[in-house]
Amino acid sequence: MVGYLKVFRAWFKLKVLLWKKDKTSIVFKQGDIWWCSVGMNLGEEIFGKGEKFTRPVLVYRKFTSDSFLGLPLTSKEKQGSWYVGISLHGKMSWVILNQARIFDKKRLTNKIGALDDAEVKKVKKKFLKLYAS
């Protein structure tokens, strides 16, 4: 229990810094993949790693200049209707479709790259199939 409290305290401190972050220089678009401070979350909710609690996130849908629907990624191969494999810079990653959530761009740290149109269409098709069923 004490270990969890230490981690949650560290995440809270970082979250305060993110809240104060100047976001005017951050420009993102649909199909981009960014390192994102996802945070420390509960139960089966996806969480970030390292001191900045980051993980790669795909910008699935841009809502405003400040917010987007993001889909976290993993480098571990996954099978099933909740995942779709993508290739970026010659490396495979898996989009975790069932962990979709809204993010503010203050959580974005570094852009990794952007998916090509074929990969974006593949993700969109599988996302819509999962959530339309």
Rosetta blueprint (number, residue, H / E / L):
1 M L
2 V H
3 G H
4 Y H
5 L H
6 K H
7 V H
8 F H
9 R H
10 A H
11 W H
12 F H
13 K H
14 L H
15 K H
16 V H
17 L H
18 L H
19 W H
20 K H
21 K L
22 D L
23 K L
24 T L
25 S L
26 I L
27 V L
28 F L
29 K L
30 Q L
31 G L
32 D E
33 I E
34 W E
35 W E
36 C E
37 S E
38 V L
39 G L
40 M L
41 N L
42 L L
43 G L
44 E L
45 E L
46 I L
47 F L
48 G L
49 K E
50 G L
51 E L
52 K L
53 F L
54 T E
55 R E
56 P E
57 V E
58 L E
59 V E
60 Y E
61 R E
62 K E
63 F L
64 T L
65 S L
66 D L
67 S E
68 F E
69 L E
70 G E
71 L E
72 P E
73 L E
74 T E
75 S L
76 K L
77 E L
78 K L
79 Q L
80 G L
81 S L
82 W L
83 Y E
84 V E
85 G E
86 I E
87 S E
88 L E
89 H L
90 G L
91 K E
92 M E
93 S E
94 W E
95 V E
96 I E
97 L H
98 N H
99 Q H
100 A L
101 R E
102 I E
103 F E
104 D E
105 K H
106 K H
107 R H
108 L E
109 T E
110 N E
111 K E
112 I E
113 G E
114 A E
115 L L
116 D L
117 D H
118 A H
119 E H
120 V H
121 K H
122 K H
123 V H
124 K H
125 K H
126 K H
127 F H
128 L H
129 K H
130 L H
131 Y H
132 A H
133 S L
